[in-house]
Amino acid sequence: MRGVTDLLRNALALYAQAGVTLAPGVEPDDVEDAVLDEPASFRSFPLTTLAGLTDPDGEPLLAGTVIGAGLSGAADFTPAIHQLARAAGTTASDIAVMPDPGTRGATGSLRVRFGDWDVADINYNFEDATRAFELDLISAVLPMDATAATFPTPDGRDVTVFLPSNADTAGVNALMDAIETEFAKA
């Protein structure tokens, strides 16, 4: 237990250096309880495991984090866009999904307004295995001068962490280097 507590404290400190804090209402004890549900994974991959932890309602324990946007079809865009926008610290409105004729929504485009002025047009293709449009959506949500990192958790879910625009560059670099080190161990 002592080793897990120290590892957790170090992981939280590394995220904090990059400007990533616990989500509102989440206490360190909540995170420790969640870690104890995944001790082997956490010991091997503390940063990526921590990024994928959720509360009992499925909400991420880290602020600015989206775990698996859940895009399986065009109908999923609106809730996913709102979830990404909240995590990025902005708002989304005027969402229009325009499926290509004859594709049953498998391909098409969408238009969305972020904040007051920024409008993004994104093509989507659920038939393309790379699903590059998901990264286009994250890029569109991202506020100016902010950064986001998307990576898999040890259990295979994708997580996106939005790093604040005022985050310490050295802290962000240290976090990303440590996450890369975890991937090298896998």
Protein Blocks (a to p, Z undefined) as FASTA:
>chain_A
ZZmmmmmmmmmmmmmmnopacdehiafklmmmmmmmmmmmmmmmmmlmmmmpccfkopaf
bghiaehjhpabfklmmmmmmmmmmmnopacehiacdddehklomaccddddehjllccd
ddddfkbmnlmmmmmmmmmmpcghiacdddddfkopacdddddfkbcfklmmmmmmmmmm
mmmmZZ
